[in-house]
Amino acid sequence: MAIVDPTEFKNALPPNGRALGLDLGSKTIGLAISDSGLAVASPLETIRRTKFTADANALIALIGERGIGGLVLGLPRNMDGSEGPRAQSTRQFATNLLEKIDIPIALWDERLSTAEVERVLIEEADMTRKRRGEVVDKMAASVILQGFLDFLRHSKV
């Protein structure tokens, strides 16, 4: 498969294929999963990053276990829309992953997703810093994936 344009993602999925959202960090990968109707994103788990092969194998196992049809990777753009080293790293991760698994991957702008989650966890959930650290990555993945699913629903693709 390939890195697909978001407008082509739905057509590249197998029937009832679910999407897995990823928030790639330097130390962790936050994961969120969609329902089979591609309407709702739910936080799933956080993987501690080690080496690429181990990270990829953990994702591949999860893809098989959960009936994942495609991946949505948060693309960390700068506030002006440009791409820096983190965005290049995300693109490279996607390219490397495609060498190991045949699945469509879409990249989705993740600007402010982690900041949004931090604000909600502090202001609305009144969570301690330690507890926020345990959930922020998978919650950010959920925000990224939900934004993507909302785009799919409203763009008539």
N, CA, C and O of each residue as an XYZ file, in Angstrom:
628
protein
N       0.866     -1.173      0.000
C       0.000      0.000      0.000
C       0.905      1.225      0.000
O       2.071      1.135     -0.384
N       0.389      2.344      0.418
C       1.165      3.580      0.324
C       0.661      4.609      1.325
O      -0.335      4.400      2.018
N       1.379      5.723      1.379
C       0.874      6.878      2.105
C      -0.176      7.490      1.192
O       0.129      7.907      0.075
N      -1.410      7.541      1.668
C      -2.521      7.989      0.836
C      -2.999      9.371      1.277
O      -2.846      9.767      2.432
N      -3.572     10.078      0.333
C      -4.197     11.353      0.635
C      -5.398     11.073      1.543
O      -6.081     10.066      1.355
N      -5.668     11.935      2.517
C      -6.819     11.697      3.400
C      -8.127     11.461      2.651
O      -8.977     10.707      3.125
N      -8.304     12.090      1.495
C      -9.545     11.908      0.742
C      -9.648     10.511      0.122
O     -10.741     10.084     -0.250
N      -8.531      9.800      0.006
C      -8.515      8.458     -0.574
C      -8.504      7.355      0.474
O      -8.636      6.177      0.142
N      -8.347      7.730      1.734
C      -8.159      6.761      2.816
C      -9.310      5.759      2.914
O      -9.084      4.549      2.958
N     -10.531      6.262      2.948
C     -11.696      5.396      3.137
C     -11.793      4.330      2.045
O     -12.100      3.172      2.329
N     -11.534      4.719      0.809
C     -11.604      3.777     -0.305
C     -10.478      2.753     -0.278
O     -10.600      1.688     -0.882
N      -9.392      3.056      0.409
C      -8.257      2.130      0.492
C      -8.441      1.090      1.596
O      -7.712      0.100      1.648
N      -9.416      1.316      2.478
C      -9.645      0.381      3.589
C     -10.416     -0.851      3.137
O     -11.239     -0.769      2.225
N     -10.153     -1.996      3.772
C     -11.002     -3.162      3.522
C     -12.372     -2.921      4.161
O     -12.491     -2.063      5.036
N     -13.409     -3.658      3.744
C     -14.734     -3.501      4.363
C     -14.653     -3.679      5.889
O     -14.013     -4.607      6.383
N     -15.300     -2.789      6.607
C     -15.318     -2.796      8.078
C     -13.936     -2.643      8.714
O     -13.765     -2.932      9.898
N     -12.958     -2.194      7.943
C     -11.630     -1.964      8.497
C     -11.654     -0.763      9.422
O     -12.240      0.272      9.108
N     -11.016     -0.916     10.555
C     -10.942      0.171     11.527
C      -9.649      0.951     11.324
O      -8.698      0.450     10.723
N      -9.623      2.162     11.824
C      -8.422      2.993     11.724
C      -7.726      3.030     13.082
O      -8.371      3.035     14.131
N      -6.420      3.056     13.036
C      -5.601      3.192     14.234
C      -4.881      4.519     14.131
O      -4.133      4.750     13.181
N      -5.100      5.402     15.107
C      -4.442      6.699     15.141
C      -3.172      6.623     15.961
O      -3.149      5.990     17.016
N      -2.116      7.264     15.485
C      -0.832      7.267     16.177
C      -0.362      8.683     16.440
O      -0.377      9.535     15.551
N       0.058      8.924     17.682
C       0.723     10.164     18.053
C       2.167      9.773     18.347
O       2.476      9.279     19.431
N       3.052      9.998     17.368
C       4.447      9.591     17.492
C       5.232     10.607     18.296
O       5.344     11.771     17.913
N       5.767     10.156     19.401
C       6.656     10.987     20.187
C       8.050     10.391     20.164
O       8.253      9.316     19.600
N       8.997     11.061     20.760
C      10.362     10.534     20.766
C      10.509      9.362     21.732
O      11.372      8.506     21.538
N       9.674      9.316     22.770
C       9.770      8.247     23.771
C       8.586      7.292     23.761
O       8.700      6.156     24.222
N       7.440      7.747     23.233
C       6.235      6.923     23.249
C       5.461      7.068     21.943
O       5.674      7.998     21.166
N       4.556      6.113     21.730
C       3.593      6.210     20.634
C       2.215      6.056     21.272
O       1.872      4.995     21.793
N       1.435      7.128     21.220
C       0.061      7.071     21.706
C      -0.813      6.460     20.631
O      -0.668      6.776     19.450
N      -1.730      5.576     21.040
C      -2.599      4.889     20.090
C      -4.063      5.114     20.420
O      -4.463      5.137     21.584
N      -4.853      5.279     19.366
C      -6.307      5.381     19.495
C      -6.908      4.541     18.375
O      -6.293      4.363     17.324
N      -8.105      4.028     18.603
C      -8.742      3.142     17.633
C     -10.130      3.664     17.284
O     -10.815      4.254     18.120
N     -10.531      3.439     16.040
C     -11.877      3.835     15.630
C     -12.806      2.636     15.695
O     -12.368      1.489     15.791
N     -14.080      2.923     15.641
C     -15.056      1.854     15.472
C     -15.060      1.467     13.992
O     -14.445      2.153     13.175
N     -15.741      0.382     13.641
C     -15.732     -0.083     12.252
C     -16.494      0.852     11.322
O     -16.314      0.783     10.107
N     -17.339      1.723     11.861
C     -18.048      2.705     11.043
C     -17.269      3.985     10.810
O     -17.748      4.899     10.138
N     -16.069      4.052     11.364
C     -15.189      5.223     11.244
C     -15.863      6.502     11.730
O     -15.764      7.552     11.095
N     -16.550      6.396     12.869
C     -17.240      7.555     13.424
C     -16.625      8.043     14.732
O     -16.566      9.248     14.978
N     -16.164      7.112     15.575
C     -15.723      7.475     16.925
C     -14.316      6.944     17.194
O     -14.023      5.776     16.934
N     -13.454      7.810     17.714
C     -12.103      7.429     18.123
C     -12.066      7.239     19.625
O     -12.649      8.025     20.373
N     -11.385      6.202     20.065
C     -11.228      5.933     21.491
C      -9.748      5.727     21.809
O      -9.043      5.042     21.069
N      -9.274      6.322     22.916
C      -7.884      6.090     23.318
C      -7.668      4.601     23.553
O      -8.551      3.922     24.078
N      -6.509      4.091     23.171
C      -6.258      2.665     23.306
C      -5.133      2.377     24.292
O      -5.374      1.826     25.366
N      -3.918      2.741     23.939
C      -2.777      2.483     24.819
C      -1.600      3.332     24.388
O      -1.668      4.061     23.398
N      -0.525      3.227     25.141
C       0.718      3.924     24.824
C       1.821      2.886     24.764
O       1.967      2.062     25.666
N       2.597      2.935     23.688
C       3.736      2.038     23.525
C       4.998      2.824     23.864
O       5.190      3.937     23.373
N       5.859      2.248     24.703
C       7.165      2.850     24.975
C       8.063      2.544     23.787
O       8.233      1.381     23.420
N       8.631      3.561     23.193
C       9.472      3.363     22.020
C      10.820      2.782     22.410
O      11.412      3.133     23.430
N      11.277      1.885     21.558
C      12.624      1.336     21.706
C      13.321      1.504     20.356
O      13.679      2.619     19.977
N      13.509      0.419     19.644
C      14.057      0.486     18.291
C      12.918      0.356     17.296
O      11.863     -0.187     17.625
N      13.124      0.856     16.073
C      12.046      0.853     15.083
C      11.457     -0.542     14.881
O      10.236     -0.689     14.850
N      12.285     -1.552     14.745
C      11.784     -2.902     14.461
C      10.867     -3.385     15.575
O       9.815     -3.962     15.300
N      11.244     -3.161     16.812
C      10.398     -3.573     17.939
C       9.090     -2.778     17.955
O       8.024     -3.342     18.201
N       9.170     -1.476     17.694
C       7.968     -0.641     17.640
C       7.044     -1.114     16.519
O       5.834     -1.236     16.709
N       7.630     -1.380     15.342
C       6.845     -1.833     14.190
C       6.191     -3.182     14.484
O       5.022     -3.384     14.158
N       6.926     -4.095     15.089
C       6.364     -5.410     15.406
C       5.204     -5.310     16.393
O       4.217     -6.034     16.269
N       5.322     -4.415     17.370
C       4.222     -4.210     18.324
C       2.988     -3.671     17.589
O       1.867     -4.104     17.854
N       3.199     -2.730     16.671
C       2.079     -2.178     15.898
C       1.463     -3.231     14.980
O       0.240     -3.326     14.875
N       2.292     -4.009     14.325
C       1.811     -5.043     13.406
C       0.969     -6.075     14.160
O      -0.069     -6.513     13.663
N       1.414     -6.461     15.353
C       0.635     -7.406     16.164
C      -0.722     -6.807     16.520
O      -1.747     -7.481     16.423
N      -0.728     -5.554     16.927
C      -1.970     -4.868     17.290
C      -2.899     -4.733     16.080
O      -4.112     -4.899     16.204
N      -2.332     -4.435     14.924
C      -3.115     -4.317     13.691
C      -3.841     -5.626     13.405
O      -5.020     -5.623     13.051
N      -3.140     -6.734     13.558
C      -3.744     -8.044     13.337
C      -4.804     -8.388     14.369
O      -5.867     -8.902     14.021
N      -4.526     -8.111     15.624
C      -5.456     -8.443     16.715
C      -6.746     -7.635     16.644
O      -7.814     -8.149     16.977
N      -6.663     -6.384     16.216
C      -7.795     -5.458     16.290
C      -8.520     -5.223     14.968
O      -9.445     -4.412     14.913
N      -8.120     -5.911     13.911
C      -8.790     -5.720     12.621
C      -8.600     -4.331     12.051
O      -9.537     -3.732     11.523
N      -7.384     -3.821     12.157
C      -7.076     -2.478     11.678
C      -6.895     -2.509     10.168
O      -6.151     -3.336      9.641
N      -7.580     -1.604      9.476
C      -7.482     -1.533      8.024
C      -6.561     -0.434      7.539
O      -6.099     -0.480      6.399
N      -6.281      0.565      8.386
C      -5.423      1.674      7.982
C      -4.936      2.463      9.179
O      -5.514      2.396     10.264
N      -3.869      3.210      8.969
C      -3.263      4.011     10.033
C      -3.396      5.495      9.729
O      -3.333      5.917      8.574
N      -3.580      6.270     10.778
C      -3.590      7.728     10.681
C      -2.495      8.229     11.617
O      -2.608      8.121     12.838
N      -1.438      8.777     11.028
C      -0.317      9.291     11.815
C      -0.432     10.793     11.954
O      -0.613     11.511     10.971
N      -0.324     11.257     13.183
C      -0.307     12.695     13.416
C       0.954     13.292     12.818
O       2.059     12.834     13.109
N       0.798     14.309     11.985
C       1.925     14.977     11.348
C       2.174     16.298     12.072
O       1.363     17.219     11.983
N       3.296     16.390     12.789
C       3.563     17.592     13.596
C       4.088     18.752     12.762
O       5.296     18.916     12.588
N       3.168     19.547     12.254
C       3.541     20.738     11.488
C       3.830     21.887     12.453
O       3.355     21.908     13.588
N       4.620     22.837     11.966
C       4.849     24.063     12.724
C       3.580     24.907     12.649
O       2.708     24.645     11.821
N       3.475     25.914     13.505
C       2.267     26.733     13.550
C       2.010     27.458     12.224
O       0.862     27.776     11.913
N       3.055     27.722     11.445
C       2.864     28.381     10.153
C       2.553     27.386      9.030
O       2.437     27.774      7.867
N       2.419     26.107      9.381
C       2.090     25.084      8.390
C       3.295     24.399      7.772
O       3.144     23.397      7.074
N       4.478     24.919      8.015
C       5.683     24.301      7.463
C       6.009     23.016      8.236
O       5.458     22.750      9.304
N       6.915     22.242      7.661
C       7.316     20.992      8.297
C       8.775     21.061      8.714
O       9.631     21.514      7.955
N       9.043     20.611      9.917
C      10.406     20.587     10.437
C      10.896     19.156     10.609
O      10.350     18.234     10.003
N      11.916     18.967     11.427
C      12.514     17.648     11.626
C      11.532     16.601     12.179
O      11.598     15.434     11.791
N      10.641     16.997     13.062
C       9.681     16.022     13.619
C       8.731     15.511     12.543
O       8.389     14.329     12.534
N       8.300     16.386     11.639
C       7.429     15.957     10.543
C       8.182     15.021      9.607
O       7.625     14.025      9.145
N       9.438     15.332      9.328
C      10.254     14.455      8.484
C      10.416     13.091      9.142
O      10.365     12.064      8.465
N      10.610     13.075     10.451
C      10.742     11.819     11.185
C       9.458     10.989     11.089
O       9.515      9.767     10.953
N       8.308     11.650     11.159
C       7.020     10.956     11.036
C       6.858     10.379      9.635
O       6.424      9.238      9.477
N       7.202     11.155      8.630
C       7.128     10.661      7.246
C       8.049      9.452      7.048
O       7.684      8.494      6.367
N       9.239      9.502      7.647
C      10.179      8.387      7.521
C       9.652      7.155      8.251
O       9.795      6.036      7.758
N       9.046      7.350      9.416
C       8.456      6.237     10.161
C       7.399      5.554      9.298
O       7.363      4.326      9.219
N       6.540      6.339      8.650
C       5.485      5.792      7.791
C       6.098      5.009      6.629
O       5.659      3.900      6.324
N       7.098      5.578      5.992
C       7.755      4.909      4.865
C       8.388      3.597      5.304
O       8.250      2.580      4.625
N       9.084      3.617      6.440
C       9.718      2.397      6.954
C       8.678      1.348      7.320
O       8.888      0.157      7.089
N       7.563      1.778      7.886
C       6.506      0.848      8.276
C       5.890      0.173      7.048
O       5.528     -1.002      7.100
N       5.774      0.905      5.961
C       5.204      0.351      4.728
C       6.071     -0.760      4.132
O       5.591     -1.554      3.323
N       7.341     -0.817      4.528
C       8.208     -1.911      4.089
C       7.881     -3.204      4.835
O       8.273     -4.290      4.408
N       7.160     -3.080      5.952
C       6.857     -4.242      6.782
C       5.395     -4.688      6.727
O       5.081     -5.824      7.082
N       4.508     -3.809      6.288
C       3.085     -4.147      6.280
C       2.384     -3.414      5.137
O       2.707     -2.270      4.820
N       1.426     -4.094      4.535
C       0.690     -3.538      3.393
C      -0.631     -2.967      3.892
O      -1.645     -3.664      3.946
N      -0.602     -1.690      4.254
C      -1.769     -1.043      4.858
C      -1.751      0.436      4.468
O      -0.678      1.038      4.431
N      -2.906      1.036      4.179
C      -2.884      2.464      3.846
C      -2.553      3.312      5.081
O      -3.005      3.032      6.191
N      -1.766      4.336      4.854
C      -1.389      5.266      5.923
C      -1.725      6.679      5.452
O      -1.343      7.092      4.356
N      -2.440      7.405      6.294
C      -2.730      8.814      6.032
C      -2.005      9.655      7.079
O      -1.898      9.262      8.240
N      -1.517     10.798      6.661
C      -0.895     11.743      7.585
C      -1.896     12.857      7.855
O      -2.530     13.371      6.933
N      -2.036     13.228      9.134
C      -3.035     14.214      9.520
C      -2.414     15.261     10.428
O      -1.724     14.927     11.391
N      -2.657     16.515     10.124
C      -2.114     17.641     10.882
C      -2.485     17.504     12.363
O      -3.661     17.430     12.718
N      -1.479     17.474     13.200
C      -1.737     17.297     14.631
C      -1.460     18.549     15.454
O      -1.373     18.474     16.680
N      -1.321     19.698     14.799
C      -1.013     20.918     15.548
C      -1.951     21.096     16.730
O      -3.172     21.016     16.595
N      -1.367     21.332     17.870
C      -2.063     21.638     19.126
C      -2.847     20.473     19.730
O      -3.549     20.682     20.719
N      -2.764     19.256     19.185
C      -3.526     18.144     19.766
C      -3.075     17.848     21.197
O      -3.920     17.666     22.074
N      -1.772     17.796     21.452
C      -1.281     17.515     22.799
C      -1.620     18.669     23.734
O      -1.991     18.441     24.885
N      -1.498     19.902     23.255
C      -1.836     21.065     24.085
C      -3.313     21.043     24.451
O      -3.675     21.373     25.580
N      -4.169     20.659     23.510
C      -5.604     20.568     23.782
C      -5.888     19.525     24.863
O      -6.676     19.762     25.779
N      -5.242     18.380     24.743
C      -5.448     17.313     25.733
C      -4.952     17.759     27.100
O      -5.634     17.550     28.103
N      -3.770     18.374     27.154
C      -3.224     18.858     28.434
C      -4.207     19.837     29.090
O      -4.461     19.749     30.291
N      -4.755     20.764     28.305
C      -5.694     21.749     28.843
C      -6.921     21.056     29.430
O      -7.352     21.384     30.536
N      -7.477     20.112     28.702
C      -8.668     19.397     29.177
C      -8.350     18.617     30.452
O      -9.129     18.635     31.405
N      -7.207     17.933     30.469
C      -6.866     17.126     31.640
C      -6.600     17.982     32.872
O      -6.881     17.564     33.995
N      -6.062     19.168     32.666
C      -5.793     20.065     33.795
C      -7.074     20.759     34.251
O      -7.433     20.705     35.427
N      -7.766     21.416     33.307
C      -8.903     22.255     33.660
C     -10.164     21.465     33.968
O     -10.886     21.789     34.911
N     -10.433     20.444     33.188
C     -11.703     19.748     33.339
C     -11.602     18.483     34.169
O     -12.538     18.135     34.889
N     -10.473     17.791     34.074
C     -10.349     16.540     34.823
C      -9.553     16.730     36.107
O      -9.527     15.839     36.956
N      -8.893     17.897     36.261
C      -8.102     18.205     37.442
C      -7.120     17.075     37.748
O      -7.028     16.620     38.888
N      -6.389     16.625     36.729
C      -5.481     15.504     36.862
C      -4.104     15.951     37.309
O      -3.643     17.032     36.943
N      -3.454     15.124     38.096
C      -2.086     15.419     38.525
C      -1.142     15.290     37.333
O      -1.471     14.650     36.334
N       0.028     15.901     37.450
C       1.029     15.842     36.377
C       1.413     14.390     36.076
O       1.543     14.018     34.909
N       1.595     13.573     37.105
C       1.988     12.170     36.912
C       0.907     11.413     36.141
O       1.209     10.690     35.192
N      -0.323     11.577     36.541
C      -1.425     10.871     35.875
C      -1.602     11.379     34.440
O      -1.882     10.589     33.537
N      -1.440     12.706     34.219
C      -1.532     13.246     32.859
C      -0.486     12.606     31.968
O      -0.768     12.266     30.819
N       0.733     12.436     32.497
C       1.809     11.827     31.727
C       1.481     10.414     31.285
O       1.976      9.952     30.257
N       0.649      9.722     32.055
C       0.285      8.344     31.730
C      -0.763      8.264     30.624
O      -0.853      7.238     29.949
N      -1.555      9.309     30.420
C      -2.665      9.226     29.471
C      -2.590     10.213     28.308
O      -3.331     10.070     27.335
N      -1.709     11.211     28.390
C      -1.732     12.293     27.393
C      -1.460     11.787     25.970
O      -2.081     12.276     25.027
N      -0.561     10.831     25.793
C      -0.212     10.385     24.436
C      -1.365      9.660     23.759
O      -1.654      9.911     22.589
N      -2.027      8.762     24.483
C      -3.148      8.051     23.852
C      -4.351      8.979     23.684
O      -5.143      8.800     22.758
N      -4.497      9.962     24.563
C      -5.572     10.942     24.399
C      -5.279     11.843     23.190
O      -6.190     12.184     22.435
N      -4.021     12.225     23.010
C      -3.652     13.036     21.840
C      -3.895     12.235     20.561
O      -4.364     12.788     19.566
N      -3.583     10.941     20.577
C      -3.853     10.090     19.409
C      -5.350     10.060     19.120
O      -5.767     10.040     17.962
N      -6.146     10.059     20.170
C      -7.604     10.051     20.005
C      -8.094     11.367     19.390
O      -8.982     11.355     18.538
N      -7.528     12.489     19.812
C      -7.888     13.794     19.252
C      -7.507     13.847     17.770
O      -8.283     14.326     16.943
N      -6.322     13.358     17.443
C      -5.863     13.319     16.045
C      -6.812     12.461     15.217
O      -7.291     12.890     14.167
N      -7.080     11.253     15.692
C      -7.927     10.337     14.933
C      -9.352     10.864     14.810
O      -9.959     10.741     13.745
N      -9.901     11.448     15.875
C     -11.266     11.969     15.799
C     -11.356     13.120     14.804
O     -12.336     13.223     14.066
N     -10.354     13.978     14.775
C     -10.334     15.054     13.788
C     -10.330     14.503     12.372
O     -11.003     15.035     11.489
N      -9.577     13.446     12.161
C      -9.520     12.803     10.845
C     -10.863     12.168     10.497
O     -11.343     12.315      9.373
N     -11.474     11.463     11.454
C     -12.777     10.826     11.199
C     -13.847     11.872     10.912
O     -14.705     11.663     10.054
N     -13.802     12.990     11.622
C     -14.763     14.078     11.369
C     -14.566     14.629      9.954
O     -15.538     14.933      9.263
N     -13.323     14.755      9.533
C     -13.034     15.192      8.160
C     -13.645     14.222      7.160
O     -14.286     14.649      6.200
N     -13.454     12.914      7.371
C     -14.012     11.914      6.456
C     -15.533     12.033      6.374
O     -16.118     11.974      5.292
N     -16.154     12.201      7.527
C     -17.615     12.259      7.575
C     -18.164     13.502      6.869
O     -19.203     13.432      6.213
N     -17.481     14.624      6.999
C     -17.988     15.885      6.455
C     -17.506     16.197      5.054
O     -18.008     17.131      4.428
N     -16.544     15.441      4.545
C     -15.994     15.780      3.234
C     -16.607     14.964      2.106
O     -16.231     15.126      0.945
N     -17.550     14.087      2.443
C     -18.244     13.274      1.427
C     -17.285     12.481      0.558
O     -17.446     12.395     -0.659
N     -16.275     11.896      1.217
C     -15.327     11.046      0.481
C     -15.706      9.592      0.611
O     -15.027      8.725      0.061
